[in-house]
Amino acid sequence: MLGVYQVFATGGFRTPIHSIRSVIDDRGRILQRTGLNTQRSIPPETNFLINYALQDVVKNGTARRIQSLGSNLNLAGKTGTTNDYRDAWFAGYSGNYVSVVWVGRDDNKPIGLSGGSGALPVWVDYMNRLKLTPVALPEPEGIEWLWLENNSGKLSNERCADARYLPVMSAHLPEEASSCALSLYQQDRAREQIQWQNEQGSINQQRRREGLDIPNGEAVDTDNDDGNADNAEQEGGSSNRADTWYDRAVEWF
C-alpha cells in the first residue's frame, strides 16, 4: 500500500521501496547502497486527477481531521475500512513524506474502528512529528477545468446549484449538458439575440436620420460559426468538429 501511494505522491513515478538504504563501515564509508530505479507508472493526467480526489478527501471528506496539521500543506490521503470493522486504514502524503497506518487484530477479529476513527488519529500524530512540506504537484498538459453536474458528470454552469468546478482530461471531455445548464444557455442565447436586434435597430435608426441606406431594409444576423456550417452543408461537405453546437457552447459551460 505504501508503494501505491508513493506513486501518487511523486506525480506518477514508481521507485522500489527498500528497508535498507545503505550499508557503511565503522569509518562511515559506504559499502553498499540501494540504487534508484525510477520509472513512470501512471500517466501524468491520470495521476493529477487521483491527487485532486485525494486532496478533496482531506478538505471535504472523511479525512478532514488532517487539516489540523496545516491547511496550507494541501495534504492528500484516503481512509479505508474493511467489512465488519476488522481493519482500519489510512494512507496519505505531504510533499516530502508518504506514510500508511493499519490498525487491526492479528486474529482478524473486528476492532470496531473505522479508518477515520482508528488509523487516521495515529497517522496525524506521526506526521505531526515531522517537518512537512506542501503537496505541489504541477498541472500537466491535457487537463481542462469545467463546471460539471455533481454525480452525473455532465457539463454544467456555475449558476446551477449542484455544479462543481473540476479538472477533466482533455481527451475525455463530456459531450452532454445538464438540464439546468441547457436552460441557462438557451436563456442567455435568447437575451443575446434580443440585445443584438436592439443594437441593430439603433444603428438602423441612426442611418435613417443620416439619410443612409439600410442593407436589405432590416438587420441580418451574421453568425460566422452558423454560416460556416450552412456553407458546408450547401457544398455537400460534412461539417467538422469546429462547426458543432458542442464546440460553440463548451466555453460558455
MARFI-701614 format. One record per atom (N, C-alpha, C): residue in one letter; x, y, z. Coordinates in steps of 0.1 Angstrom, whole numbers, padded with zeros to 4 digits, always signed. Each point is the difference from the previous one (the first is absolute). Layout:
BEGIN
AXYZ...
END
This chain:
BEGIN
M+0008-0012+0000M-0008+0012+0000M+0009+0013+0000L+0011-0001+0007L+0009+0011+0000L+0006+0003-0013G+0002-0011-0008G+0006+0001-0013G-0010+0007-0010V-0013-0003+0002V-0011+0006-0008V+0000+0015+0002Y-0001+0004+0013Y-0001+0014+0003Y+0012+0008-0003Q+0012-0007+0000Q+0012+0006-0004Q+0000+0005-0014V-0007-0008-0009V-0001+0004-0014V-0009+0012-0001F-0011+0001+0007F-0009+0011+0000F+0008+0013+0004A+0008-0002+0011A+0007+0012+0006A+0010+0006-0009T+0006-0008-0009T+0011+0004-0009T-0005+0004-0014G-0013+0001-0002G-0005+0004-0013G-0001-0011-0010G+0001-0012+0005G-0002-0012-0009G+0012-0008-0002F+0011+0003+0007F+0013-0008-0001F+0001-0010+0011R+0005-0012-0004R+0001-0010+0010R+0015-0003+0003T+0003+0000+0013T+0014-0003+0004T-0001-0012+0010P+0006-0011-0002P-0001-0012+0009P+0004+0004+0014I-0008-0004+0010I+0002+0003+0014I+0009-0010+0006H+0010+0005+0008H+0010-0008+0006H+0001+0003+0015S+0001-0010+0008S+0002+0002+0015S+0014+0004+0003I+0010-0003-0008I+0014+0003+0003I+0004+0009-0012R+0004+0012+0003R+0004+0009-0011R+0015-0001-0003S+0008-0003+0011S+0015-0001-0003S+0006-0008+0012V+0012-0005-0002V+0008-0007+0010V+0013+0007+0001I+0004+0004+0012I+0013+0007+0001I+0009-0007+0011D+0013+0002-0001D+0009-0006+0010D+0002+0009+0012D+0009-0004+0008D+0002+0008+0013D+0007+0013-0003R+0005+0003-0012R+0005+0013-0003R-0009+0009-0008G-0012-0005-0002G-0010+0008-0008G+0000-0002-0015R+0008-0009-0004R+0002-0003-0015R-0012-0008-0004I-0006+0003-0012I-0011-0008-0005I+0005-0013-0006L-0005-0011+0005L+0003-0013-0006L-0010-0004-0010Q-0012+0003+0002Q-0010-0003-0010Q-0012+0010+0001R-0005+0004-0011R-0011+0009-0001R-0011-0004-0009T-0012+0002+0004T-0011-0004-0009T-0002+0010-0011G+0001-0004-0012G-0001+0009-0012G-0015+0004-0002L-0001+0011-0007L-0013+0005-0004L-0004-0006-0013N-0012-0005-0001N-0005-0005-0013N-0014+0006-0002T-0001+0013-0003T-0013+0006-0001T-0005+0000-0014Q-0013-0003-0001Q-0007-0001-0014Q-0014+0005+0002R-0005+0005-0011R-0014+0005+0000R-0010-0012+0000S-0009+0000+0009S-0010-0011+0001S-0014+0005-0003I-0003+0013+0001I-0013+0005-0002I+0001+0012-0009P-0008+0002-0010P+0000+0012-0009P-0002+0012+0009P+0007+0012-0003P-0001+0012+0008P-0014+0005+0002E-0008-0001-0011E-0014+0005+0001E-0008-0008+0010T+0002-0014+0000T-0007-0009+0009T+0004+0003+0014N+0013+0001+0002N+0005+0003+0014N-0005+0013+0005F-0001+0010-0008F-0005+0013+0004F-0014-0001+0006L-0009-0007-0007L-0013-0002+0004L-0001-0008+0013I+0008-0010+0001I+0001-0008+0013I+0004+0009+0011N+0010+0008-0002N+0005+0008+0011N-0011+0011+0004Y-0007+0005-0010Y-0010+0010+0003Y-0011-0007+0008A-0004-0012-0003A-0010-0007+0008A+0004-0003+0014L+0013-0004+0002L+0005-0003+0013L+0001+0013+0008Q+0003+0011-0006Q+0001+0013+0007Q-0015+0004+0004D-0009-0003-0008D-0014+0003+0003D-0005-0008+0012V+0005-0012+0002V-0004-0008+0011V+0005+0007+0013V+0011+0006+0000V+0006+0007+0011V-0008+0013+0003K-0004+0007-0011K-0007+0013+0001K-0014-0002+0004N-0007-0010-0006N-0015-0001+0001N-0005-0013+0004G+0009-0010+0001G-0004-0014+0002G+0003-0005+0014T+0003-0013+0001T+0001-0008+0012T+0013+0003+0007A+0010+0008-0006A+0013+0003+0006A+0001+0014+0003R-0011+0007+0003R+0001+0015+0003R+0009+0002+0013R+0001-0010+0008R+0008+0002+0012R+0015+0004-0003I+0004-0004-0012I+0014+0003-0004I+0003+0015-0001Q-0011+0008-0002Q+0002+0014-0001Q+0007+0006+0012S+0000-0007+0011S+0006+0005+0012S+0015+0001-0001L+0006-0007-0010L+0014+0000-0003L+0004+0013-0008G-0010+0006-0006G+0003+0012-0007G-0008+0000-0014S-0009+0009-0001S-0008+0000-0013S+0008+0004-0012N+0011+0007+0003N+0009+0004-0011N+0009-0011-0006L-0001-0012+0006L+0009-0011-0004L-0006-0007-0012N-0013+0001-0002N-0007-0006-0012N+0002-0016+0001L-0001-0005+0012L+0002-0014+0002L-0010-0009-0007A+0003-0012-0003A-0008-0009-0008A-0001-0014+0007G-0011-0006+0000G-0001-0014+0006G-0013-0006-0001K-0002-0012+0005K-0012-0007+0000K-0002-0009+0012T-0012+0000+0006T-0003-0010+0010T-0004-0013-0006G+0001-0011+0008G-0005-0013-0005G-0005-0008+0011T-0011-0007-0002T-0006-0008+0011T-0005-0013-0007T+0004-0011+0005T-0004-0013-0006T-0013-0005+0007N-0006-0010-0006N-0013-0005+0005N+0001-0003+0015D-0011+0002+0007D-0002-0003+0014D+0011+0008+0009Y+0005+0010-0005Y+0010+0008+0007Y+0012-0008+0005R+0005-0009-0009R+0011-0008+0004R+0014+0007-0002D+0000+0009-0010D+0013+0007-0003D-0003+0015-0002A+0008+0008+0006A-0001+0015-0002A+0013+0005-0006W-0002+0007-0011W+0012+0005-0008W+0000+0015-0001F+0012+0006-0001F+0001+0013-0006F+0013+0001-0007A+0000+0004-0013A+0012+0002-0008A+0000+0014-0005G+0011+0007+0001G+0000+0014-0005G+0014+0005-0001Y+0001+0013-0005Y+0014+0005-0002Y+0000+0016+0001S+0011+0005+0003S+0003+0014-0001S+0009+0002-0013G+0007+0011-0001G+0009+0002-0011G+0013-0008+0001N+0003-0005+0013N+0013-0007+0002N-0001-0013+0007Y-0012-0003+0005Y-0002-0013+0008Y-0012-0007-0005V+0001-0013-0001V-0012-0009-0002V+0000-0010+0011S-0012-0002+0006S-0001-0009+0011S-0013-0007+0000V-0001-0013+0005V-0012-0008+0000V-0001-0005+0014V-0012+0000+0006V-0003-0006+0013V-0011-0010-0001W+0002-0012+0006W-0010-0010+0001W-0002-0003+0014V-0013-0001+0004V-0004-0004+0013V-0009-0012-0001G+0004-0011+0007G-0008-0012+0000G+0005-0011+0009R-0006-0011+0001R+0004-0011+0009R+0007-0011-0008D+0009-0007+0006D+0007-0011-0007D-0009-0012-0003D-0011-0001+0008D-0009-0011-0002D-0012+0004-0009N+0001+0012-0006N-0010+0005-0010N-0014+0001+0006K-0001+0002+0013K-0013+0003+0006K-0003+0015-0001P-0013+0003+0000P-0003+0014-0002P+0005+0009+0012I+0004+0012-0004I+0006+0009+0010I-0010+0012+0003G-0011+0001-0008G-0010+0010+0002G+0005+0014-0003L+0010+0001-0008L+0006+0013-0004L+0000+0002-0015S-0003+0012-0005S+0001+0002-0014S+0014+0006-0003G+0002+0003-0013G+0013+0006-0003G+0001+0014+0006G-0012+0007+0000G+0000+0014+0006G+0002+0000+0015S-0006-0010+0007S+0001+0001+0015S+0012-0008+0005G+0005-0010-0008G+0011-0008+0005G+0014+0003-0005A+0001+0000-0013A+0013+0002-0006A+0004+0015-0002L-0010+0008-0003L+0003+0014-0003L+0006+0008+0012P-0005-0002+0012P+0007+0007+0011P+0015-0004+0002V+0003-0013-0002V+0014-0004+0001V+0008+0007-0011W-0005+0000-0012W+0007+0006-0012W+0002+0015+0003V-0010+0007+0005V+0002+0015+0003V+0011+0002+0011D-0001-0009+0010D+0010+0001+0011D+0014-0002-0005Y+0002-0010-0009Y+0013-0003-0005Y+0005+0011-0009M-0008+0005-0010M+0004+0010-0009M+0002+0014+0007N-0007+0002+0011N+0002+0012+0007N+0014+0001+0006R+0007-0011+0001R+0014+0000+0006R+0010+0003-0011L-0004+0001-0012L+0009+0002-0011L-0001+0015-0006K+0010+0004-0006K+0000+0013-0007K-0005-0002-0014L-0013+0004-0002L-0007-0003-0013L+0001+0011-0009T+0001-0003-0013T-0001+0010-0011T-0013-0002-0007P-0005+0011-0007P-0013-0001-0007P+0001-0010-0012V-0012-0006-0003V-0001-0007-0013V-0002+0010-0011A+0009+0000-0009A+0000+0010-0011A+0003-0007-0013L-0009-0009-0004L+0002-0007-0013L-0004+0009-0011P+0008+0002-0011P-0004+0009-0011P-0011-0006-0008E-0008+0010-0005E-0011-0005-0009E+0005-0003-0014P-0001-0012-0005P+0005-0004-0013P-0008+0005-0011E+0005-0001-0012E-0008+0003-0012E-0011-0010-0001G-0010+0003-0007G-0011-0010-0002G-0011+0001+0011I+0000+0010+0008I-0010+0002+0010I-0007+0013-0002E-0014-0001+0001E-0008+0012-0002E-0009+0000+0012W-0004+0013+0005W-0009+0002+0011W-0014+0004-0005L-0010-0008+0004L-0013+0002-0004L-0010+0000+0011W-0011+0007-0001W-0011-0002+0009W-0008-0012-0004L-0001-0010+0009L-0007-0012-0002L-0011-0002+0010E-0010-0008-0005E-0011-0003+0009E+0004-0011+0010N-0002+0002+0013N+0005-0010+0009N-0008-0013-0002N+0008-0011+0001N-0005-0014-0002N-0001-0004-0014S-0007+0008-0009S-0002-0004-0014S+0013+0003-0008G+0008+0010+0003G+0011+0004-0008G-0003+0007-0013K-0012+0004-0002K-0004+0008-0012K+0005+0014+0002L+0002+0007-0012L+0003+0014+0000L-0010+0008+0008S+0005+0009+0008S-0010+0009+0008S+0005+0014-0001N-0005+0008+0009N+0003+0014+0001N+0001+0004+0014E+0008+0010+0003E+0002+0004+0014E-0013+0005+0007R-0010+0004-0008R-0012+0004+0006R-0009-0011+0004C+0003-0012-0004C-0008-0012+0004C+0003-0004+0014A-0010-0004+0008A+0002-0003+0014A+0010-0012+0002D-0001-0010-0008D+0008-0012+0002D+0013+0000-0009A+0005+0011-0004A+0011+0001-0009A+0013+0000+0008R+0011-0007-0005R+0013+0001+0006R+0010+0002-0011Y+0010+0008+0004Y+0011+0004-0009Y+0011-0010+0002L+0002-0009-0011L+0009-0011+0002L+0010-0002-0012P+0011-0006+0002P+0009-0003-0011P-0004-0012-0008V+0001+0001-0013V-0004-0011-0009V+0011-0002-0010M+0002-0012-0004M+0010-0003-0011M-0006+0005-0013S+0009+0007-0007S-0004+0006-0013S-0005-0011-0010A+0006-0012+0002A-0003-0011-0010A-0014-0006+0004H-0006+0003+0011H-0012-0006+0005H-0010+0011+0005L-0002+0010-0008L-0009+0011+0004L-0015-0005-0002P-0008+0003+0010P-0014-0004-0002P-0007+0008-0011E-0009-0007-0007E-0007+0006-0011E-0015+0002+0002E-0004-0002+0012E-0014+0002+0004E-0001+0011+0010A-0010+0008+0000A-0002+0011+0010A-0012-0003+0009S+0000+0005+0012S-0011-0003+0009S-0012+0009-0004S-0011-0004+0005S-0013+0007-0004S+0001+0015+0005C+0006+0002+0012C+0001+0013+0006C+0009+0009-0009A+0012-0006-0005A+0009+0008-0008A-0006+0003-0014L-0007-0010-0005L-0007+0003-0013L-0010+0011+0001S-0008+0000+0010S-0010+0010+0002S+0006+0014+0001L+0011+0001+0008L+0007+0013+0001L+0007+0004-0013Y+0005-0010-0007Y+0007+0003-0013Y-0011+0006-0009Q-0011-0006-0001Q-0011+0004-0010Q-0005+0014+0004Q-0001+0003+0013Q-0004+0013+0005Q+0010+0011-0004D+0013-0004+0002D+0010+0010-0003D+0001+0003-0015R-0002-0011-0008R+0001+0002-0014R-0012+0009-0005A-0012-0002+0006A-0011+0008-0003A+0002+0014+0003R+0006+0003+0012R+0003+0013+0004R+0010+0007-0009E+0010-0008-0004E+0010+0006-0009E-0006+0003-0014Q-0010-0008-0004Q-0006+0002-0013Q-0009+0013+0001I-0007+0002+0011I-0008+0012+0002I+0009+0012+0001Q+0011-0001+0007Q+0009+0011+0001Q+0006+0004-0013W+0003-0010-0008W+0006+0002-0014W-0010+0007-0009Q-0013-0005+0001Q-0010+0007-0008Q-0002+0014+0004N+0000+0003+0013N-0002+0013+0005N+0011+0009-0005E+0013-0005+0001E+0011+0008-0005E-0001+0003-0015Q-0004-0010-0008Q-0002+0002-0014Q-0011+0010-0003G-0011-0001+0008G-0010+0010-0002G+0004+0014+0003S+0009+0002+0010S+0005+0013+0003S+0009+0005-0011I+0008-0009-0006I+0009+0003-0011I-0009+0004-0012N-0010-0007-0003N-0009+0003-0012N-0007+0013+0002Q-0004+0003+0012Q-0007+0013+0003Q+0010+0012-0003Q+0013-0003+0005Q+0010+0011-0003Q+0003+0002-0014R+0000-0012-0008R+0002+0002-0014R-0011+0007-0007R-0013-0003+0004R-0011+0007-0005R+0001+0015+0002R+0004+0004+0012R+0001+0015+0003R+0011+0006-0008E+0010-0008-0004E+0011+0006-0008E-0003-0002-0015G-0011-0006-0003G-0004-0001-0014G+0008-0011-0007L+0005-0010+0007L+0008-0011-0006L-0009-0012-0002D+0004-0008-0010D-0008-0012-0003D+0002-0010+0011I-0010-0008+0002I+0000-0011+0010I+0001-0013-0008P+0010-0008+0001P+0002-0013-0007P-0012-0009+0002N-0006-0004-0012N-0012-0009+0000N-0012+0006+0008G+0001+0012+0004G-0011+0006+0008G-0002-0005+0014E+0009-0009+0004E-0002-0006+0014E+0014-0005+0004A+0000-0003+0013A+0013-0005+0006A+0001-0015-0004V+0012-0004-0003V+0002-0014-0003V+0010-0006+0009D-0003-0011+0006D+0009-0007+0010D+0011-0007-0008T+0012+0003+0002T+0012-0006-0006T+0008-0008+0010D-0003-0012+0002D+0007-0008+0009D+0010-0008-0008N+0013+0002+0001N+0010-0006-0008N+0000-0015+0002D-0002-0005+0012D+0000-0015+0002D-0012-0006-0007D-0012+0006+0002D-0011-0006-0007D+0001+0001-0015G+0006+0011-0005G+0002+0002-0014G+0009-0010-0006N+0011-0003+0007N+0009-0011-0005N-0007-0013+0000A-0008-0003+0010A-0007-0013+0000A-0010+0000-0012D-0007+0011-0003D-0010+0000-0011D+0008-0002-0013N+0011+0007-0002N+0008-0001-0012N+0004-0014-0002A+0005-0007+0011A+0005-0013-0002A-0012-0010-0004E-0012+0003+0005E-0011-0009-0004E-0004+0003-0015Q+0001+0013-0004Q-0004+0003-0014Q+0010-0005-0010E+0013-0001+0004E+0010-0005-0009E+0000-0015+0000G-0008-0006+0009G+0000-0015+0000G+0010-0006+0009G+0008+0008+0006G+0010-0005+0009G-0005-0002+0014S+0007-0008+0008S-0004-0003+0014S+0006+0011+0009S-0008+0005+0009S+0005+0010+0009S+0010-0006+0010N+0011+0006+0002N+0010-0005+0009N-0003+0003+0015R+0008-0004+0009R-0003+0001+0015R-0001+0015+0004A+0007+0009-0007A-0001+0014+0003A-0013+0006-0003D-0008-0007-0008D-0013+0005-0004D-0011-0005+0009T+0003-0008+0010T-0011-0007+0008T-0005+0010+0011W-0012-0003+0004W-0006+0008+0011W+0009-0001+0012Y+0005-0012+0003Y+0008-0003+0012Y+0012+0009+0001D+0007+0002-0011D+0012+0008+0000D-0003+0015+0001R-0012+0004-0005R-0003+0014+0001R-0005+0003+0014A-0004-0010+0008A-0006+0003+0013A+0009-0004+0011V+0011-0008-0002V+0008-0006+0011V+0007+0011+0008E+0004+0011-0006E+0006+0011+0007E-0010+0007+0009W-0013+0000-0004W-0010+0006+0009W-0002-0008+0012F+0000-0013-0002F-0003-0009+0012F+0013+0000+0009
END
